[in-house]
Amino acid sequence: MPISEYFSRDYASASQRFQSAASRAGGTLISYGLPGHTGPSGEALGIDVVRLGNAQSQSALLVISGTHGVEGFAGSGCQVGLLEDRLYEALPESVCLVLVHALNPYGFAWLRRVNEDGVDLNRNFVDFSRPLPSSAAYEALHEWLVPADWEGEARRAADAALIAFGEAQGMPALQAAISGGQYTRPVGLFYGGTRESWSARMLARVLAEVLPGTVRRLGVIDLHTGLGAAGYGEPIVDGSRPADRERALRWYGADVKDLSAGESISARLVGTMARGIERARPQVELTFVGLEFGIRPIMDVLTALRADHWLHAQSTVDPAVRASIQQQMRAAFCSASPAWQAAVYGRTADLVFRALRGLG
């Protein structure tokens, strides 16, 4: 089967493709339905999970797609490819493979990066019983990021203000202020929420119900798009200990970047999924990497995100404008290019094999 056939044009066909491939692989398939929401054609939404390999394994590899909704097109295609090409046959006896498809099904279906509550899942894994991280840096920029209008004077003034901020403070400071995570603006970018999301609760269930209780070593590859060079997947280690970074370097090679050390194309983040997994399975040795694939220049991606958040802050929007913004989101986070899809799948498969070797 050509690699391009692993990739889908919408959430519904991606989910069906994944379920069919998982069934043919003979794995244990479990689905978690998202209550109270449907897709654009009224289709049910949910997270699909398949486990392959030894149910009493000491080690496991968890591969996740769709943490950021619209980014799920690429991750889904890679997961389908892993199943259709039977790469699970390379599993060592001591290792099982768990594929989590569409962790944020609402965002996947509706072409949004955030979930049904406007929450960025990779900023949502904080301890909500404690004071939330500061949002001061983001607050200084919010009115420029989500202006009063998108095609008039307010937008032009906002763009000029953001450019001036970047020139004065530097682009890394601008990126960090925007994307590090904020907890005060529900319609804003990179909003972490005020409570645990449905997807976070379902991930905890996967870790308790699907991941064997015998697992003591866990590798995670969380598939993302939107940052970096087109078609290149940067492995970004998100570890809380120096040993986590050293292990990731041994597994994946010298191009691994450390999120906490500021080495990555991504800014330093708060409330990441890695911290949630650590809390859910504290006894496990965790090697967590986000694999980030670029498509378009970073300012194009930021513009698409700003447009999407502006769109959803409005009570009414012209249908043509809505369609144009949704197309911007699709272009920023997924590509129909067979060459790009082949590069993404090949890179993902390579890291999966490296992880299995490290775990085995």
SERO-4910 file (N, C-alpha, C, O; in steps of 0.05 Angstrom, whole numbers):
BEGIN
 pado doro    nc1    nc2    nc3   cac1   cac2   cac3    cc1    cc2    cc3    oc1    oc2    oc3
  Met    A     17    -24      0      0      0      0     18     25      0     36     27     16
  Pro    A     13     45    -18     29     69    -17     26     84      9      5     83     22
  Ile    A     48     96     18     47    110     44     25    131     45     13    135     66
  Ser    A     20    145     23     -1    166     23    -28    155     30    -45    170     40
  Glu    A    -33    129     27    -59    118     33    -62    113     63    -84    106     72
  Tyr    A    -41    116     79    -43    114    108    -55    140    120    -65    140    142
  Phe    A    -54    162    104    -62    188    114    -90    195    105    -98    188     83
  Ser    A   -106    208    122   -134    214    117   -138    243    114   -122    260    122
  Arg    A   -161    251    103   -169    279     99   -188    289    120   -193    313    121
  Asp    A   -198    272    137   -216    280    158   -215    261    182   -204    239    179
  Tyr    A   -225    270    205   -224    253    229   -238    227    225   -228    206    233
  Ala    A   -262    227    214   -279    203    212   -264    181    196   -264    158    205
  Ser    A   -253    188    173   -238    167    158   -213    159    172   -205    136    170
  Ala    A   -199    177    186   -175    170    201   -182    150    223   -167    130    227
  Ser    A   -203    154    238   -211    136    259   -219    109    248   -211     88    259
  Gln    A   -234    109    226   -241     83    213   -217     68    203   -215     44    207
  Arg    A   -198     82    191   -174     70    181   -158     57    204   -148     35    202
  Phe    A   -155     72    226   -140     62    249   -154     38    261   -140     18    266
  Gln    A   -180     38    264   -194     16    276   -191     -9    258   -187    -31    268
  Ser    A   -194     -6    232   -191    -28    214   -163    -40    215   -160    -65    215
  Ala    A   -143    -23    214   -115    -33    215   -110    -47    242    -96    -67    242
  Ala    A   -120    -36    264   -116    -48    290   -129    -75    291   -118    -94    303
  Ser    A   -153    -78    279   -167   -103    279   -151   -124    263   -149   -147    272
  Arg    A   -141   -116    240   -125   -135    224    -99   -143    239    -89   -166    235
  Ala    A    -89   -125    255    -64   -132    270    -69   -151    293    -50   -162    304
  Gly    A    -95   -154    300   -101   -173    322    -96   -162    350    -93   -178    368
  Gly    A    -94   -136    352    -88   -124    379   -113   -121    395   -136   -125    386
  Thr    A   -109   -113    420   -131   -107    439   -140    -79    434   -125    -60    441
  Leu    A   -164    -75    422   -174    -48    415   -195    -39    435   -214    -53    441
  Ile    A   -190    -15    446   -209     -2    465   -215     26    455   -197     40    446
  Ser    A   -240     34    458   -248     61    450   -261     76    473   -275     64    489
  Tyr    A   -255    102    475   -265    119    496   -281    141    481   -269    159    469
  Gly    A   -307    141    483   -324    160    469   -325    187    484   -328    188    508
  Leu    A   -323    209    468   -326    236    479   -355    243    482   -369    245    462
  Pro    A   -365    246    506   -394    252    510   -401    280    503   -385    299    508
  Gly    A   -425    284    492   -436    311    488   -426    325    464   -433    349    460
  His    A   -410    313    447   -399    326    423   -398    307    399   -395    283    402
  Thr    A   -402    318    376   -400    303    351   -382    319    331   -375    342    336
  Gly    A   -376    306    309   -360    319    289   -377    334    269   -401    336    272
  Pro    A   -364    346    248   -378    363    229   -401    350    215   -420    363    207
  Ser    A   -400    324    211   -422    309    198   -439    293    218   -454    275    210
  Gly    A   -437    300    243   -452    287    264   -440    261    274   -453    246    288
  Glu    A   -415    255    265   -402    230    273   -394    230    302   -387    251    313
  Ala    A   -394    207    314   -385    204    342   -355    209    343   -340    204    324
  Leu    A   -346    220    366   -318    226    370   -307    209    393   -321    203    412
  Gly    A   -282    202    391   -270    187    412   -241    181    408   -230    187    387
  Ile    A   -228    170    429   -201    161    428   -200    131    424   -214    117    439
  Asp    A   -185    122    405   -182     93    400   -154     85    409   -134     99    403
  Val    A   -152     62    423   -127     52    433   -123     23    426   -142      7    430
  Val    A   -100     16    417    -94    -13    412    -68    -20    426    -49     -5    426
  Arg    A    -68    -44    437    -43    -55    450    -35    -80    435    -52    -97    429
  Leu    A     -9    -82    429      2   -105    416     26   -115    431     41   -100    443
  Gly    A     29   -142    432     52   -153    446     45   -165    473     21   -169    479
  Asn    A     65   -170    488     63   -184    514     47   -168    534     54   -146    541
  Ala    A     25   -180    543      7   -167    563     19   -166    591      8   -152    608
  Gln    A     42   -179    595     56   -179    621     84   -167    617    102   -175    632
  Ser    A     87   -149    598    113   -139    592    125   -121    614    110   -109    629
  Gln    A    151   -120    615    165   -103    633    170    -75    622    174    -56    637
  Ser    A    168    -73    595    173    -48    582    151    -43    561    138    -62    552
  Ala    A    146    -17    555    125    -11    535    133     15    521    147     32    531
  Leu    A    124     16    496    126     40    479     98     51    474     81     36    464
  Leu    A     93     76    481     67     89    477     71    110    455     87    128    457
  Val    A     56    107    433     57    126    411     30    140    409      9    128    407
  Ile    A     30    167    411      6    183    414      2    202    390     22    215    381
  Ser    A    -22    203    379    -28    222    358    -51    241    367    -67    234    385
  Gly    A    -52    265    355    -74    282    359    -76    296    386    -98    305    394
  Thr    A    -54    298    401    -54    314    426    -64    342    420    -79    354    435
  His    A    -55    353    398    -63    379    389    -82    376    364    -76    387    343
  Gly    A   -104    362    368   -125    360    348   -117    359    319   -111    337    309
  Val    A   -117    382    306   -111    384    278    -84    372    270    -80    365    247
  Glu    A    -66    370    289    -40    357    283    -43    327    281    -24    313    273
  Gly    A    -67    316    286    -71    288    286    -70    275    259    -67    251    257
  Phe    A    -73    291    237    -72    279    210    -46    264    206    -45    242    195
  Ala    A    -24    277    213      2    265    209      6    241    228     15    220    219
  Gly    A      0    245    253      4    224    273    -13    200    267     -3    177    269
  Ser    A    -38    204    258    -55    182    251    -44    166    228    -43    142    228
  Gly    A    -34    180    207    -23    167    184      1    149    192      4    127    182
  Cys    A     18    159    210     41    144    219     32    119    235     43     97    231
  Gln    A     12    122    252      2     99    267    -10     78    249     -5     54    253
  Val    A    -26     87    230    -37     67    211    -15     53    196    -16     29    192
  Gly    A      6     68    188     29     55    175     43     35    192     50     14    182
  Leu    A     47     41    217     59     22    235     44     -4    236     55    -26    237
  Leu    A     17     -2    235      0    -26    236     -1    -40    209      3    -65    208
  Glu    A     -5    -25    187     -7    -38    161     19    -51    152     19    -72    139
  Asp    A     41    -39    160     68    -50    152     78    -71    172    100    -81    170
  Arg    A     61    -76    193     67    -97    212     93    -93    227    108   -112    232
  Leu    A    100    -68    232    124    -62    246    124    -73    275    146    -76    287
  Tyr    A    101    -78    285     99    -90    312    111   -118    313    116   -128    335
  Glu    A    116   -130    290    129   -156    291    158   -155    300    170   -175    307
  Ala    A    169   -130    302    196   -126    312    196   -123    343    217   -120    354
  Leu    A    173   -125    356    172   -122    385    189   -144    399    185   -167    394
  Pro    A    207   -136    416    220   -155    433    200   -168    452    179   -157    457
  Glu    A    206   -192    462    187   -207    479    180   -191    504    158   -194    515
  Ser    A    199   -175    514    194   -160    539    180   -134    535    177   -119    555
  Val    A    172   -127    511    162   -100    505    134   -102    492    130   -119    474
  Cys    A    115    -85    500     90    -83    486     88    -55    474    102    -36    482
  Leu    A     70    -53    454     66    -28    439     37    -19    443     19    -34    439
  Val    A     34      7    452      7     18    455      5     43    438     21     61    440
  Leu    A    -15     43    420    -20     65    402    -45     80    411    -67     67    413
  Val    A    -43    106    417    -66    122    426    -73    140    402    -57    158    395
  His    A    -96    136    390   -104    150    366   -124    172    373   -145    167    384
  Ala    A   -116    197    366   -134    220    369   -140    226    398   -163    225    407
  Leu    A   -119    233    413   -123    240    441   -142    264    445   -156    265    465
  Asn    A   -142    281    425   -160    304    425   -179    302    401   -174    315    380
  Pro    A   -199    285    402   -215    279    378   -231    304    369   -236    307    345
  Tyr    A   -240    321    387   -255    344    380   -238    363    362   -247    371    341
  Gly    A   -214    369    371   -197    387    355   -190    374    328   -188    388    308
  Phe    A   -186    348    328   -180    334    303   -203    337    284   -199    345    260
  Ala    A   -227    332    293   -250    333    275   -257    362    266   -265    365    243
  Trp    A   -253    381    283   -261    409    277   -238    427    268   -241    451    267
  Leu    A   -215    415    262   -191    429    253   -182    451    272   -175    473    264
  Arg    A   -182    443    298   -172    461    318   -149    448    333   -148    424    335
  Arg    A   -131    464    343   -108    453    358   -117    447    387   -107    428    399
  Val    A   -137    462    397   -147    459    424   -170    439    425   -180    430    404
  Asn    A   -179    433    450   -201    414    453   -228    427    453   -231    451    446
  Glu    A   -248    412    462   -276    422    462   -280    446    481   -300    460    479
  Asp    A   -262    450    499   -264    472    518   -243    494    512   -239    512    529
  Gly    A   -231    493    489   -210    513    482   -184    508    496   -167    527    498
  Val    A   -179    484    507   -156    478    523   -134    465    506   -140    447    491
  Asp    A   -110    474    510    -86    461    498    -78    438    517    -70    443    539
  Leu    A    -81    414    507    -76    391    525    -48    390    536    -43    380    558
  Asn    A    -29    400    520     -1    398    530      7    421    548     30    426    552
  Arg    A    -13    435    558    -10    455    580    -29    448    603    -30    463    623
  Asn    A    -44    426    600    -66    420    619    -57    401    642    -73    397    660
  Phe    A    -33    391    641    -25    371    661    -10    385    684     13    380    690
  Val    A    -25    403    698    -15    416    722    -32    406    746    -53    394    742
  Asp    A    -22    411    769    -37    404    794    -56    427    799    -48    448    810
  Phe    A    -82    423    793   -101    444    796   -110    449    825   -125    468    830
  Ser    A    -99    434    843   -104    439    872    -85    460    882    -88    470    905
  Arg    A    -65    468    866    -45    487    874    -48    512    858    -61    512    837
  Pro    A    -36    535    866    -37    559    849    -26    553    821     -6    539    818
  Leu    A    -40    565    801    -33    559    773     -8    576    766     -2    596    778
  Pro    A      7    566    745     30    581    736     23    610    727      0    615    719
  Ser    A     42    628    729     37    655    722     31    658    692     43    644    675
  Ser    A     11    675    686      4    681    658     12    710    650      2    720    630
  Ala    A     29    722    666     35    751    662     47    757    635     40    776    622
  Ala    A     65    740    626     78    745    600     58    743    577     59    760    559
  Tyr    A     40    724    579     20    722    557      0    745    559     -8    756    538
  Glu    A     -8    752    583    -28    774    586    -19    799    572    -36    814    561
  Ala    A      7    805    572     17    829    559     12    829    529     13    850    516
  Leu    A      8    805    518      5    803    489    -22    795    479    -28    797    455
  His    A    -40    787    497    -65    775    488    -82    792    469    -91    782    449
  Glu    A    -85    817    476   -102    835    459    -90    838    431   -105    844    412
  Trp    A    -64    835    428    -52    836    401    -55    809    387    -59    808    363
  Leu    A    -54    787    402    -56    761    389    -84    755    380    -88    743    358
  Val    A   -104    764    395   -133    760    388   -146    788    386   -159    796    405
  Pro    A   -142    802    364   -151    830    362   -182    831    359   -195    811    355
  Ala    A   -192    855    361   -221    859    358   -232    852    331   -254    842    328
  Asp    A   -216    857    310   -224    849    283   -201    835    270   -178    837    279
  Trp    A   -207    820    248   -186    805    235   -178    816    208   -157    809    198
  Glu    A   -194    834    197   -188    844    171   -187    875    170   -187    887    149
  Gly    A   -187    888    194   -188    917    195   -164    929    209   -143    917    211
  Glu    A   -169    953    220   -148    969    232   -137    956    257   -113    957    263
  Ala    A   -154    944    273   -145    931    298   -125    909    293   -105    906    307
  Arg    A   -130    893    272   -110    872    264    -84    885    256    -63    875    264
  Arg    A    -85    905    239    -60    917    230    -44    929    253    -19    926    254
  Ala    A    -57    942    272    -44    953    295    -32    930    313    -10    933    324
  Ala    A    -47    909    315    -38    886    332    -13    873    319      6    867    333
  Asp    A    -13    870    293     10    858    279     35    876    283     57    865    288
  Ala    A     31    902    281     54    920    284     64    919    313     89    920    317
  Ala    A     47    916    332     55    915    360     71    889    366     91    890    380
  Leu    A     62    867    354     76    842    358    104    842    345    123    832    356
  Ile    A    105    854    321    131    857    308    150    874    324    174    868    327
  Ala    A    140    896    335    156    913    351    166    899    376    189    903    385
  Phe    A    149    883    389    156    868    413    179    848    405    199    846    420
  Gly    A    176    834    383    196    815    375    223    828    369    244    818    375
  Glu    A    222    852    356    247    866    350    260    876    376    285    876    378
  Ala    A    244    885    395    255    896    420    265    874    439    286    877    451
  Gln    A    250    852    441    256    832    461    269    807    449    281    791    463
  Gly    A    267    804    423    278    781    410    256    760    404    237    758    420
  Met    A    259    746    382    238    726    375    236    704    395    213    695    400
  Pro    A    257    694    407    254    673    428    237    683    451    221    667    462
  Ala    A    240    708    459    223    718    481    194    721    473    176    715    489
  Leu    A    189    728    448    162    730    438    149    702    437    127    698    446
  Gln    A    164    682    427    154    655    426    148    644    453    127    631    458
  Ala    A    166    649    472    162    639    500    137    651    513    122    638    526
  Ala    A    134    678    509    111    691    521     85    681    510     65    679    524
  Ile    A     84    675    484     60    666    471     54    637    477     31    631    485
  Ser    A     73    620    475     68    591    474     75    576    499     69    552    501
  Gly    A     87    589    519     95    574    543     72    562    559     75    542    572
  Gly    A     49    575    557     25    565    571     13    587    588     27    602    602
  Gln    A    -14    591    586    -28    611    602    -54    600    613    -65    581    602
  Tyr    A    -64    612    635    -86    601    650   -107    622    656   -123    619    675
  Thr    A   -108    644    641   -126    666    647   -145    673    624   -165    686    629
  Arg    A   -139    665    600   -154    673    577   -165    648    562   -151    637    545
  Pro    A   -190    640    568   -202    616    555   -203    618    524   -202    597    511
  Val    A   -205    642    513   -206    644    484   -178    649    472   -175    652    448
  Gly    A   -158    650    489   -131    656    481   -116    631    471   -126    609    473
  Leu    A    -92    636    461    -75    615    451    -61    601    474    -55    613    495
  Phe    A    -57    575    471    -41    559    490    -53    560    519    -38    561    539
  Tyr    A    -79    559    520    -94    561    546    -94    533    559   -102    513    547
  Gly    A    -84    532    584    -82    507    598   -106    498    614   -107    476    624
  Gly    A   -127    516    616   -151    508    630   -150    514    659   -130    523    670
  Thr    A   -172    507    672   -174    511    702   -181    485    716   -185    484    740
  Arg    A   -183    463    700   -188    436    711   -178    415    692   -172    421    669
  Glu    A   -176    391    702   -166    369    685   -186    365    662   -210    363    666
  Ser    A   -175    362    638   -192    358    614   -201    329    612   -190    311    625
  Trp    A   -222    325    596   -231    298    591   -209    281    579   -205    258    587
  Ser    A   -194    292    560   -172    276    548   -151    269    568   -140    246    567
  Ala    A   -145    286    587   -125    280    608   -135    257    625   -120    239    633
  Arg    A   -161    257    631   -173    235    647   -172    209    631   -166    188    643
  Met    A   -177    210    605   -177    186    589   -148    175    587   -144    151    586
  Leu    A   -129    193    585   -101    184    583    -94    169    609    -80    149    609
  Ala    A   -103    180    632    -98    166    658   -111    139    658   -100    120    669
  Arg    A   -135    136    645   -148    110    644   -131     91    626   -129     67    632
  Val    A   -121    101    604   -104     84    586    -80     74    602    -73     50    600
  Leu    A    -68     92    617    -44     84    633    -51     64    654    -34     48    662
  Ala    A    -76     64    664    -84     45    685    -96     20    673    -93     -2    684
  Glu    A   -111     22    651   -127      0    640   -114    -15    617   -118    -39    614
  Val    A    -98     -1    601    -87    -13    577    -57    -19    581    -47    -41    573
  Leu    A    -42     -1    592    -14     -5    597    -11    -26    619    -22    -22    641
  Pro    A      3    -48    615      5    -69    635     16    -58    662     34    -41    662
  Gly    A      5    -68    683     15    -61    710     43    -70    715     56    -60    734
  Thr    A     53    -89    699     80    -99    702    102    -81    690    125    -85    695
  Val    A     93    -61    675    113    -43    661    128    -27    681    117    -14    698
  Arg    A    155    -27    678    173    -11    694    190      8    678    202     27    689
  Arg    A    190      5    651    204     23    633    185     31    611    174     14    597
  Leu    A    181     57    608    161     67    589    174     88    570    184    108    579
  Gly    A    172     82    544    180    102    524    154    115    513    135    100    508
  Val    A    155    141    508    132    154    496    142    171    472    161    186    475
  Ile    A    128    168    449    132    185    426    106    199    421     86    187    412
  Asp    A    105    225    425     81    242    421     85    257    395    103    274    393
  Leu    A     68    251    375     72    262    348     59    289    344     35    292    350
  His    A     74    308    335     65    336    331     73    347    304     92    337    292
  Thr    A     59    368    295     67    383    272     64    413    277     50    421    296
  Gly    A     78    429    261     75    458    263    101    473    267    102    497    261
  Leu    A    122    460    278    147    474    283    170    461    269    170    436    265
  Gly    A    189    477    260    214    466    249    214    465    219    195    473    205
  Ala    A    235    453    209    239    450    180    219    431    168    211    411    181
  Ala    A    210    436    144    189    419    131    198    390    129    219    384    117
  Gly    A    182    372    140    187    343    137    208    332    156    211    308    157
  Tyr    A    221    349    171    241    339    190    229    337    217    215    355    227
  Gly    A    233    315    231    222    310    257    243    315    279    261    299    281
  Glu    A    240    336    294    258    341    316    249    326    341    227    330    350
  Pro    A    266    308    352    258    294    377    264    313    400    287    321    405
  Ile    A    244    319    416    246    338    438    242    323    464    219    313    469
  Val    A    263    320    479    260    305    504    248    322    526    256    345    530
  Asp    A    228    312    540    215    326    562    217    309    586    199    294    594
  Gly    A    241    311    599    246    295    623    251    312    647    260    335    645
  Ser    A    245    301    670    248    317    695    275    311    708    282    324    728
  Arg    A    291    293    697    317    286    709    338    285    687    332    278    664
  Pro    A    363    291    693    385    289    673    387    261    660    393    259    637
  Ala    A    380    241    676    382    213    665    362    209    642    367    193    624
  Asp    A    339    224    642    320    221    621    331    231    595    328    218    574
  Arg    A    345    254    596    358    265    572    380    246    562    382    241    538
  Glu    A    396    236    580    418    218    572    407    193    559    419    183    539
  Arg    A    386    182    569    374    158    558    362    164    530    366    148    511
  Ala    A    349    187    527    338    194    500    360    198    480    357    190    457
  Leu    A    383    210    488    406    213    470    417    185    462    424    182    439
  Arg    A    418    167    480    427    140    473    408    126    453    417    113    434
  Trp    A    383    130    457    363    117    440    362    129    412    362    115    392
  Tyr    A    360    156    412    353    169    387    375    184    373    372    192    350
  Gly    A    397    189    387    420    202    374    423    231    382    408    242    398
  Ala    A    443    244    370    452    270    379    434    293    371    437    315    381
  Asp    A    414    288    353    396    309    346    373    313    366    355    329    361
  Val    A    372    297    387    353    302    409    357    329    422    380    336    427
  Lys    A    336    344    426    337    370    439    323    369    466    302    356    468
  Asp    A    334    383    485    323    383    513    305    407    516    314    430    515
  Leu    A    279    402    521    260    423    524    267    441    548    266    466    545
  Ser    A    274    429    570    279    445    594    304    462    592    307    481    607
  Ala    A    323    454    574    348    469    571    346    491    550    366    505    545
  Gly    A    323    494    538    319    514    517    333    508    491    340    526    476
  Glu    A    339    482    486    353    475    461    334    472    437    343    472    414
  Ser    A    309    469    442    290    460    422    278    483    406    280    507    413
  Ile    A    266    476    383    250    495    367    225    504    383    213    525    377
  Ser    A    217    488    403    195    495    421    205    512    444    228    508    453
  Ala    A    189    530    454    195    544    479    192    525    503    180    504    500
  Arg    A    203    533    526    198    519    550    168    520    557    155    541    553
  Leu    A    157    497    566    128    495    570    122    487    599    139    476    613
  Val    A     98    494    607     87    485    633     63    467    628     50    469    608
  Gly    A     58    448    647     35    431    645     36    411    623     15    404    612
  Thr    A     59    400    617     62    382    594     52    354    602     51    346    625
  Met    A     46    338    581     37    311    585     57    293    600     48    276    615
  Ala    A     82    298    596    102    282    610     99    284    640    102    264    654
  Arg    A     92    308    650     88    310    679     63    295    688     63    283    709
  Gly    A     43    294    671     19    279    678     24    249    679     14    235    696
  Ile    A     40    239    660     47    210    660     64    203    684     61    182    696
  Glu    A     82    221    691     98    216    715     81    214    740     86    197    757
  Arg    A     60    231    742     43    229    765     25    204    765     20    192    785
  Ala    A     17    196    741     -1    173    738     14    146    743      3    128    755
  Arg    A     39    145    734     55    120    737     82    127    749    103    125    735
  Pro    A     83    136    774    108    146    786    130    126    788    154    133    791
  Gln    A    123    100    788    144     80    791    158     73    766    178     58    766
  Val    A    149     85    743    160     78    717    183     96    709    183    120    714
  Glu    A    204     84    697    226     99    685    215    110    658    210     94    640
  Leu    A    212    136    656    199    148    633    219    162    614    235    178    623
  Thr    A    217    155    588    233    168    568    213    180    548    202    166    531
  Phe    A    208    206    551    186    219    536    199    238    515    215    255    522
  Val    A    191    234    490    199    253    469    174    262    453    156    246    447
  Gly    A    173    288    447    154    298    427    169    299    401    191    309    399
  Leu    A    157    288    380    169    288    354    155    309    337    132    305    329
  Glu    A    169    331    331    157    354    319    165    357    289    188    360    283
  Phe    A    144    357    272    149    359    243    140    387    233    117    395    238
  Gly    A    158    401    219    150    426    207    136    423    181    138    403    167
  Ile    A    121    444    174    107    445    148    111    473    135    120    475    112
  Arg    A    104    494    150    105    521    139    121    539    158    127    531    181
  Pro    A    130    563    149    145    581    167    129    587    192    104    588    192
  Ile    A    143    592    214    131    595    240    111    618    241     91    616    255
  Met    A    116    640    227     98    662    228     72    656    213     51    666    221
  Asp    A     73    639    193     48    629    180     32    613    200      7    615    201
  Val    A     45    596    215     32    579    235     19    597    257     -4    592    264
  Leu    A     34    617    266     23    635    287     -1    650    276    -21    654    290
  Thr    A      0    659    251    -22    673    239    -47    655    238    -69    664    244
  Ala    A    -43    630    230    -66    612    229    -78    608    257   -103    607    260
  Leu    A    -61    605    277    -71    601    304    -86    626    314   -108    624    326
  Arg    A    -75    649    309    -89    674    317   -116    676    304   -136    684    316
  Ala    A   -117    670    278   -142    671    263   -163    652    275   -186    659    278
  Asp    A   -154    628    281   -172    608    292   -183    617    319   -207    614    324
  His    A   -166    628    336   -176    638    362   -194    662    360   -213    665    374
  Trp    A   -187    680    341   -205    703    335   -232    692    326   -253    702    336
  Leu    A   -232    673    308   -257    662    297   -275    652    320   -299    657    320
  His    A   -264    637    339   -280    625    359   -286    643    383   -300    636    402
  Ala    A   -275    668    381   -283    688    401   -307    704    391   -317    721    406
  Gln    A   -315    700    366   -337    715    354   -364    701    357   -365    676    357
  Ser    A   -385    716    359   -412    703    360   -422    696    332   -435    676    329
  Thr    A   -415    712    312   -423    707    285   -400    714    266   -386    734    271
  Val    A   -395    697    246   -374    702    227   -384    693    199   -398    673    197
  Asp    A   -378    709    179   -385    702    152   -375    674    145   -352    668    150
  Pro    A   -392    656    133   -383    629    127   -358    627    110   -342    609    113
  Ala    A   -355    646     91   -331    646     74   -306    652     90   -285    640     85
  Val    A   -308    670    110   -285    676    127   -278    651    144   -255    644    148
  Arg    A   -299    639    155   -295    615    171   -281    593    155   -262    581    165
  Ala    A   -290    588    131   -278    568    114   -249    574    107   -232    557    107
  Ser    A   -243    600    103   -216    608     96   -197    603    120   -175    594    116
  Ile    A   -207    610    144   -190    606    168   -186    576    173   -164    568    181
  Gln    A   -206    560    169   -203    531    173   -183    520    153   -168    501    160
  Gln    A   -183    530    129   -163    521    109   -135    530    117   -116    515    112
  Gln    A   -132    553    129   -106    562    140    -96    542    161    -73    535    161
  Met    A   -114    534    178   -106    515    199    -97    488    187    -77    477    196
  Arg    A   -112    479    168   -105    454    155    -77    456    142    -60    439    145
  Ala    A    -72    478    128    -47    482    114    -24    485    133     -1    476    127
  Ala    A    -29    496    157     -7    501    176      1    475    191     24    473    200
  Phe    A    -18    456    193    -12    433    210    -14    405    196     -7    385    209
  Cys    A    -22    405    171    -21    379    157    -16    384    128    -24    405    117
  Ser    A     -3    365    115      4    368     87     -5    344     71     -3    321     81
  Ala    A    -16    349     47    -24    327     30     -2    319     11     -6    301     -6
  Ser    A     22    330     14     45    323     -3     54    294      3     61    288     25
  Pro    A     54    277    -18     64    249    -13     93    249     -3    100    232     13
  Ala    A    109    267    -13    137    268     -4    139    275     25    154    263     40
  Trp    A    123    295     34    123    302     63    113    279     79    124    273    100
  Gln    A     91    266     71     80    244     86    100    221     88    102    208    109
  Ala    A    115    215     67    135    194     67    157    201     86    167    183    101
  Ala    A    166    226     87    187    234    105    178    232    134    193    223    151
  Val    A    153    240    140    143    239    167    140    210    176    148    203    198
  Tyr    A    129    193    159    126    165    166    153    151    170    157    136    189
  Gly    A    171    156    152    198    144    154    212    152    180    225    135    193
  Arg    A    211    177    186    224    187    211    211    175    236    224    166    254
  Thr    A    184    173    235    170    161    258    177    132    261    183    123    283
  Ala    A    177    117    239    184     89    240    212     85    251    217     66    267
  Asp    A    230    102    242    258    100    251    260    103    282    273     88    295
  Leu    A    246    124    292    247    128    321    233    106    337    241     99    359
  Val    A    212     94    325    199     71    338    218     48    341    220     36    362
  Phe    A    232     42    319    252     20    320    274     26    341    282      8    356
  Arg    A    283     51    342    304     59    361    294     55    390    308     46    407
  Ala    A    269     64    394    257     61    421    254     32    429    260     25    452
  Leu    A    245     15    411    242    -13    417    269    -26    424    271    -42    442
  Arg    A    290    -17    409    317    -27    415    326    -18    443    337    -34    458
  Gly    A    320      7    449    327     17    476    312      4    498    324     -2    520
  Leu    A    287     -2    493    270    -14    514    276    -44    517    273    -56    539
  Gly    A    284    -57    495    289    -85    496    316    -93    507    322   -117    509
***
